[in-house]
Amino acid sequence: MLKFIKFLSIAFTITSLLVACNKLDYSSDMAYIKTQENIDFFIVPDIHYFSKSIYDDKEAFQNFLATSDGKLIKYSTEIITSIKEDIKKEKPDFLILPGDLTTSGDKESHIELAELLNEIEQIGTQVLVVPGNHDIENPWSRKFIGSDVIKTDNISSNDWKNIYYQYGYSQAISTDKSSASYLVAASEDLWILMLDSTISNEKSKNLYPIKGGELSKNTLTWINSCSELAKKNNAKLMAVMHHNLLEHSQIFNDSYTVNNKDEVLDSFINANIDLVLTGHIHIQDIKSFTKNETTIYDIGTSSALVYPNQYGTLRFNPANGYTYNTKGINLDILETEFDKEAFENYVLSLFMDQCCNQYKDCLAELDELNDEDLEKAYSVIVEMNKMYFSGFRNNALINITASEGFSILKNVSSCFAQEYVLSMLNDEFENNNTLFIPFSN
């Protein structure tokens, strides 16, 4: 810890100099990898790390877990450790964390997570981070001790850049003056815009973090400058941000998609960006948008803490394009109080309680289904929601849509539960877990 504190002190001085300007100077020695080489990435959004030092697993924490939206907050350390074991085996070049690195933005969790990320870098994988809406100036930062909920320190934007200095900022070609965004050269062939899409909580009077996001006009101007430099150096440009560029759900899009989507889309297309990696919405989903014969893909990778507990992998081949897949967390090696089968049951029950039961309550309020039909309709919602979060849509759900429970659900009075389930059947991709994006000529 003393070594890390000393590092933070040095980082503060260097970061202060770094963020004071956004000059665009590039030389090939700034690239992590030389030209004409494949690059492998792990993408892990919404890890929601929560330090074990700030709770004692008693009443206050249990009440907090009941509001966790299916996230395995209690096991965030174990899940990161499982990913670290995968990194040891597969040795990706980069680990990308697109925001919501912590659950409630408390300083202790940020510092502890940075130490875990340092262990990953010691393996030989470079870590790149951007903040999410939970991470900076979060008014929800709390400790949970006994029955008490205790306010604790959160972090500022400057704290963020200091704590995570070595995870992208230290090698940046340029940083954005108006946000925590930066540009890095993953290789001479591929540059990455790591974009801060959060809206500052600092001046907000809210008692909760601002959920929505945007990219300011100043940031979009900076992106344009980065694009011009990339073009001069014959480098492809890829983007990473927490909030979604495109709408990943017909139902849940408010505060998930960036507020100024159309403006950002135009900026990205003008910058020749054809791939954006996002998180935030916690479902596995891919969307695309085409304008003037140019197509841009937004791959929203699900949270590793939420069923089905997976993360993304990406290979950049400079001659062909991008290949994306998902990979499941190895739950077998998690050190928990459960055996394997019991833990899998716990994960599923948590998902049902916190991501499905609201729809059962919605159907019950209609007062037109008997108990048997309500259970049949609810079982359909559970099975379809599992597939939906896992990235499967349309024909992949055909067996479920042929069931009696689906027929019951389809014919009830219009309600949110029905609308949500029907929205799963008209998706752009049937399988959102794999995609090849070829380079256009």
SEVEX-951035 format. One record per residue (C-alpha): residue in three letters; x, y, z. Coordinates in steps of 0.25 Angstrom, whole numbers, plus 5000, padded with zeros to 4 digits. Example, Ala and Ser with C-alpha at 12.3 -4.5 7.8 and 13.67 -1.06 7.14 Angstrom:
<atoms>
   aa     x     y     z
  Ala  5049  4982  5031
  Ser  5055  4996  5029
</atoms>
This chain:
<atoms>
   aa     x     y     z
  Met  5000  5000  5000
  Leu  5011  5010  5003
  Lys  5017  5007  4989
  Phe  5004  5010  4983
  Ile  5002  5023  4991
  Lys  5016  5028  4986
  Phe  5012  5024  4972
  Leu  4999  5033  4974
  Ser  5007  5045  4978
  Ile  5016  5043  4966
  Ala  5004  5041  4957
  Phe  4998  5054  4962
  Thr  5009  5062  4958
  Ile  5010  5056  4944
  Thr  4995  5056  4942
  Ser  4994  5070  4945
  Leu  5004  5073  4934
  Leu  4997  5063  4925
  Val  4983  5069  4926
  Ala  4988  5083  4925
  Cys  4989  5082  4910
  Asn  4983  5073  4899
  Lys  4994  5074  4889
  Leu  4994  5064  4878
  Asp  5008  5059  4876
  Tyr  5010  5045  4871
  Ser  5022  5037  4869
  Ser  5022  5022  4867
  Asp  5029  5019  4880
  Met  5016  5023  4887
  Ala  5009  5011  4881
  Tyr  5009  4998  4890
  Ile  5010  4989  4878
  Lys  5017  4990  4865
  Thr  5010  4990  4851
  Gln  5004  4978  4844
  Glu  5001  4970  4857
  Asn  4988  4965  4863
  Ile  4983  4971  4876
  Asp  4975  4963  4886
  Phe  4965  4970  4896
  Phe  4957  4966  4908
  Ile  4945  4976  4910
  Val  4939  4976  4924
  Pro  4929  4987  4926
  Asp  4922  4990  4939
  Ile  4930  4982  4948
  His  4924  4989  4960
  Tyr  4936  4986  4969
  Phe  4932  4987  4984
  Ser  4943  4986  4994
  Lys  4941  4976  5005
  Ser  4947  4986  5015
  Ile  4934  4995  5015
  Tyr  4923  4985  5019
  Asp  4922  4973  5029
  Asp  4911  4965  5022
  Lys  4900  4969  5033
  Glu  4887  4976  5032
  Ala  4890  4989  5025
  Phe  4898  4982  5014
  Gln  4888  4971  5012
  Asn  4877  4982  5010
  Phe  4887  4989  5000
  Leu  4889  4975  4993
  Ala  4874  4975  4991
  Thr  4875  4987  4982
  Ser  4886  4982  4973
  Asp  4879  4979  4960
  Gly  4884  4965  4960
  Lys  4899  4969  4962
  Leu  4908  4960  4969
  Ile  4914  4971  4977
  Lys  4918  4962  4988
  Tyr  4927  4954  4979
  Ser  4933  4965  4970
  Thr  4947  4962  4976
  Glu  4945  4947  4972
  Ile  4940  4950  4958
  Ile  4952  4959  4955
  Thr  4961  4948  4960
  Ser  4954  4939  4951
  Ile  4957  4948  4939
  Lys  4971  4950  4944
  Glu  4973  4935  4943
  Asp  4967  4935  4928
  Ile  4977  4946  4925
  Lys  4989  4938  4930
  Lys  4984  4926  4921
  Glu  4981  4934  4909
  Lys  4990  4946  4910
  Pro  4982  4957  4903
  Asp  4989  4970  4900
  Phe  4979  4979  4906
  Leu  4968  4979  4917
  Ile  4958  4990  4914
  Leu  4948  4994  4925
  Pro  4938  5003  4920
  Gly  4933  5010  4932
  Asp  4925  5007  4945
  Leu  4938  5001  4951
  Thr  4932  5002  4965
  Thr  4918  5000  4971
  Ser  4917  5014  4978
  Gly  4929  5021  4975
  Asp  4936  5020  4989
  Lys  4950  5024  4989
  Glu  4954  5011  4996
  Ser  4949  5002  4985
  His  4955  5011  4974
  Ile  4969  5009  4981
  Glu  4968  4995  4984
  Leu  4963  4992  4970
  Ala  4975  5000  4964
  Glu  4984  4990  4972
  Leu  4977  4978  4966
  Leu  4979  4984  4952
  Asn  4993  4986  4955
  Glu  4994  4971  4957
  Ile  4988  4969  4943
  Glu  4998  4978  4937
  Gln  5009  4970  4943
  Ile  5004  4958  4935
  Gly  5007  4966  4923
  Thr  4993  4971  4919
  Gln  4992  4986  4918
  Val  4979  4992  4925
  Leu  4971  5003  4919
  Val  4960  5010  4927
  Val  4949  5021  4925
  Pro  4939  5025  4936
  Gly  4924  5021  4937
  Asn  4913  5029  4944
  His  4916  5021  4957
  Asp  4930  5025  4958
  Ile  4933  5040  4960
  Glu  4927  5049  4971
  Asn  4916  5039  4974
  Pro  4907  5044  4985
  Trp  4903  5029  4988
  Ser  4917  5026  4994
  Arg  4914  5018  5007
  Lys  4920  5008  5016
  Phe  4910  4997  5022
  Ile  4914  4993  5036
  Gly  4904  4985  5045
  Ser  4890  4993  5043
  Asp  4897  5006  5040
  Val  4899  5012  5026
  Ile  4911  5022  5027
  Lys  4915  5032  5017
  Thr  4929  5031  5012
  Asp  4939  5038  5003
  Asn  4936  5038  4988
  Ile  4946  5043  4978
  Ser  4948  5055  4969
  Ser  4951  5055  4954
  Asn  4966  5058  4958
  Asp  4966  5047  4967
  Trp  4961  5038  4956
  Lys  4973  5042  4947
  Asn  4983  5040  4958
  Ile  4978  5027  4963
  Tyr  4977  5021  4949
  Tyr  4988  5029  4943
  Gln  4996  5016  4938
  Tyr  4984  5010  4932
  Gly  4984  5018  4919
  Tyr  4987  5032  4923
  Ser  5002  5030  4924
  Gln  5003  5026  4910
  Ala  4993  5036  4904
  Ile  4995  5042  4890
  Ser  4986  5053  4895
  Thr  4976  5056  4906
  Asp  4963  5064  4906
  Lys  4963  5077  4914
  Ser  4948  5076  4917
  Ser  4947  5062  4921
  Ala  4955  5049  4925
  Ser  4956  5045  4911
  Tyr  4969  5041  4904
  Leu  4975  5035  4892
  Val  4984  5023  4892
  Ala  4991  5016  4881
  Ala  4988  5001  4883
  Ser  4997  4999  4872
  Glu  5003  5007  4860
  Asp  4990  5002  4852
  Leu  4979  5004  4863
  Trp  4977  5016  4872
  Ile  4966  5016  4882
  Leu  4958  5028  4887
  Met  4955  5025  4902
  Leu  4944  5034  4904
  Asp  4938  5040  4917
  Ser  4923  5040  4914
  Thr  4919  5043  4928
  Ile  4912  5056  4933
  Ser  4919  5062  4945
  Asn  4912  5060  4958
  Glu  4921  5071  4965
  Lys  4911  5082  4963
  Ser  4898  5074  4964
  Lys  4889  5075  4976
  Asn  4884  5061  4974
  Leu  4885  5050  4984
  Tyr  4888  5040  4974
  Pro  4898  5039  4962
  Ile  4894  5045  4949
  Lys  4891  5033  4940
  Gly  4891  5039  4926
  Gly  4903  5043  4918
  Glu  4907  5051  4907
  Leu  4920  5056  4899
  Ser  4921  5071  4900
  Lys  4924  5080  4888
  Asn  4938  5082  4893
  Thr  4940  5067  4893
  Leu  4935  5065  4880
  Thr  4944  5076  4874
  Trp  4956  5069  4881
  Ile  4951  5055  4875
  Asn  4952  5062  4861
  Ser  4966  5066  4864
  Cys  4969  5052  4868
  Ser  4963  5047  4855
  Glu  4971  5056  4846
  Leu  4984  5051  4853
  Ala  4980  5037  4852
  Lys  4977  5039  4837
  Lys  4991  5045  4835
  Asn  4997  5033  4841
  Asn  4989  5022  4834
  Ala  4983  5017  4847
  Lys  4969  5012  4849
  Leu  4961  5018  4860
  Met  4952  5011  4870
  Ala  4944  5017  4882
  Val  4941  5012  4896
  Met  4931  5019  4905
  His  4922  5015  4916
  His  4909  5020  4911
  Asn  4903  5014  4898
  Leu  4904  5021  4885
  Leu  4892  5014  4879
  Glu  4879  5009  4886
  His  4880  4995  4890
  Ser  4866  4993  4895
  Gln  4853  4999  4891
  Ile  4848  5000  4905
  Phe  4861  5004  4913
  Asn  4868  5015  4905
  Asp  4866  5027  4913
  Ser  4879  5030  4921
  Tyr  4886  5018  4914
  Thr  4888  5024  4900
  Val  4897  5037  4900
  Asn  4887  5050  4901
  Asn  4893  5056  4888
  Lys  4893  5043  4880
  Asp  4891  5049  4866
  Glu  4902  5059  4868
  Val  4912  5048  4873
  Leu  4908  5039  4862
  Asp  4912  5049  4852
  Ser  4925  5052  4859
  Phe  4928  5037  4859
  Ile  4925  5035  4845
  Asn  4933  5047  4840
  Ala  4944  5041  4848
  Asn  4944  5028  4841
  Ile  4941  5021  4854
  Asp  4934  5007  4851
  Leu  4934  5001  4864
  Val  4930  5006  4878
  Leu  4930  4997  4891
  Thr  4920  5001  4902
  Gly  4914  4996  4914
  His  4904  5002  4924
  Ile  4891  4995  4920
  His  4896  4981  4925
  Ile  4890  4973  4914
  Gln  4898  4966  4903
  Asp  4894  4974  4890
  Ile  4900  4979  4877
  Lys  4894  4990  4868
  Ser  4898  4997  4855
  Phe  4896  5009  4848
  Thr  4898  5013  4833
  Lys  4900  5026  4827
  Asn  4905  5030  4814
  Glu  4910  5015  4812
  Thr  4918  5016  4825
  Thr  4914  5006  4836
  Ile  4917  5008  4850
  Tyr  4915  4997  4861
  Asp  4912  4999  4876
  Ile  4915  4986  4883
  Gly  4909  4986  4897
  Thr  4916  4976  4906
  Ser  4908  4971  4918
  Ser  4913  4972  4932
  Ala  4921  4961  4937
  Leu  4914  4962  4950
  Val  4900  4959  4944
  Tyr  4895  4946  4939
  Pro  4900  4940  4930
  Asn  4913  4945  4935
  Gln  4921  4948  4923
  Tyr  4930  4958  4917
  Gly  4935  4961  4903
  Thr  4947  4957  4895
  Leu  4952  4965  4882
  Arg  4963  4962  4872
  Phe  4968  4973  4863
  Asn  4974  4968  4850
  Pro  4980  4979  4842
  Ala  4978  4972  4829
  Asn  4963  4968  4831
  Gly  4956  4974  4842
  Tyr  4950  4972  4856
  Thr  4945  4958  4862
  Tyr  4937  4959  4874
  Asn  4932  4948  4884
  Thr  4927  4946  4898
  Lys  4933  4938  4908
  Gly  4927  4932  4921
  Ile  4933  4935  4935
  Asn  4938  4922  4940
  Leu  4929  4920  4953
  Asp  4936  4907  4957
  Ile  4949  4914  4962
  Leu  4941  4925  4970
  Glu  4944  4924  4985
  Thr  4931  4926  4991
  Glu  4923  4919  5003
  Phe  4915  4911  4992
  Asp  4919  4899  4984
  Lys  4918  4900  4969
  Glu  4903  4896  4968
  Ala  4898  4904  4979
  Phe  4906  4916  4974
  Glu  4899  4915  4960
  Asn  4886  4914  4967
  Tyr  4889  4926  4975
  Val  4893  4934  4963
  Leu  4880  4930  4956
  Ser  4871  4933  4968
  Leu  4877  4946  4969
  Phe  4874  4949  4955
  Met  4860  4945  4956
  Asp  4858  4953  4969
  Gln  4864  4965  4964
  Cys  4862  4965  4948
  Cys  4849  4957  4946
  Asn  4840  4958  4958
  Gln  4836  4973  4955
  Tyr  4829  4967  4942
  Lys  4821  4957  4950
  Asp  4817  4968  4959
  Cys  4813  4976  4947
  Leu  4804  4964  4942
  Ala  4798  4962  4956
  Glu  4793  4977  4956
  Leu  4785  4974  4943
  Asp  4775  4965  4952
  Glu  4771  4957  4940
  Leu  4780  4944  4941
  Asn  4777  4933  4951
  Asp  4789  4928  4959
  Glu  4792  4916  4949
  Asp  4792  4925  4937
  Leu  4800  4936  4944
  Glu  4811  4926  4947
  Lys  4811  4921  4933
  Ala  4813  4935  4927
  Tyr  4824  4938  4938
  Ser  4832  4925  4934
  Val  4832  4930  4920
  Ile  4837  4944  4924
  Val  4848  4937  4932
  Glu  4853  4928  4921
  Met  4852  4940  4911
  Asn  4859  4949  4920
  Lys  4871  4939  4922
  Met  4872  4938  4907
  Tyr  4871  4953  4905
  Phe  4882  4957  4915
  Ser  4891  4945  4909
  Gly  4890  4952  4895
  Phe  4880  4943  4888
  Arg  4867  4948  4881
  Asn  4857  4946  4870
  Asn  4857  4931  4864
  Ala  4866  4927  4876
  Leu  4853  4929  4885
  Ile  4844  4922  4875
  Asn  4842  4910  4885
  Ile  4838  4919  4896
  Thr  4828  4927  4887
  Ala  4821  4914  4883
  Ser  4818  4911  4898
  Glu  4804  4913  4905
  Gly  4811  4923  4915
  Phe  4815  4932  4903
  Ser  4801  4932  4897
  Ile  4795  4936  4911
  Leu  4805  4947  4912
  Lys  4802  4952  4897
  Asn  4787  4953  4900
  Val  4787  4960  4913
  Ser  4783  4975  4914
  Ser  4794  4984  4909
  Cys  4805  4985  4920
  Phe  4819  4988  4922
  Ala  4823  4973  4924
  Gln  4816  4969  4911
  Glu  4823  4981  4904
  Tyr  4837  4977  4909
  Val  4836  4963  4905
  Leu  4830  4966  4891
  Ser  4842  4976  4889
  Met  4852  4964  4889
  Leu  4846  4958  4876
  Asn  4850  4969  4866
  Asp  4865  4970  4868
  Glu  4875  4973  4858
  Phe  4884  4961  4862
  Glu  4879  4947  4866
  Asn  4892  4944  4873
  Asn  4899  4956  4879
  Asn  4910  4948  4884
  Thr  4919  4948  4872
  Leu  4922  4958  4860
  Phe  4932  4960  4850
  Ile  4934  4974  4844
  Pro  4942  4974  4832
  Phe  4949  4986  4828
  Ser  4943  4994  4816
  Asn  4952  4996  4804
</atoms>
